[in-house]
């Protein structure tokens, strides 16, 4: 059975390690060692040229929003309508 990868062929053999994976690995290792840590690593989708990846429909939707609808977080318990 052939193996499957969602990574494009030109990126499969890229050397090095993305910094977010390095920091995430460090946080996980420290937690596994019993250290009281907060793993606050977040990743971002980047284009091959290093710019932030974004979907045009998302950008267009953001342009229609104002104030708290742009910067607010959903409550931890979720939105009541959901």
SULWO-V331635 format. One record per pair of residues at least 12 apart in sequence whose ideal C-beta (glycine too) atoms are under 10 Angstrom apart, sorted by sequence separation. I is the first residue (numbers start at 0). J is the second residue. D is the distance in whole Angstrom. If there is no record, write none. Layout:
# SULWO-V331635
I_J_D ; I_J_D
This chain:
# SULWO-V331635
26_38_4 ; 25_38_9 ; 26_39_8 ; 27_40_9 ; 26_40_6 ; 23_38_7 ; 25_40_9 ; 22_38_9 ; 23_39_10 ; 24_40_9 ; 22_39_9 ; 23_40_5 ; 22_40_5 ; 23_41_10 ; 21_40_9 ; 22_41_10 ; 23_42_8 ; 20_40_9 ; 22_42_10 ; 19_40_6 ; 18_40_9 ; 19_41_8 ; 20_42_8 ; 19_42_5 ; 18_42_10 ; 19_43_8 ; 17_42_8 ; 17_45_9 ; 10_47_8 ; 9_47_8 ; 7_47_9
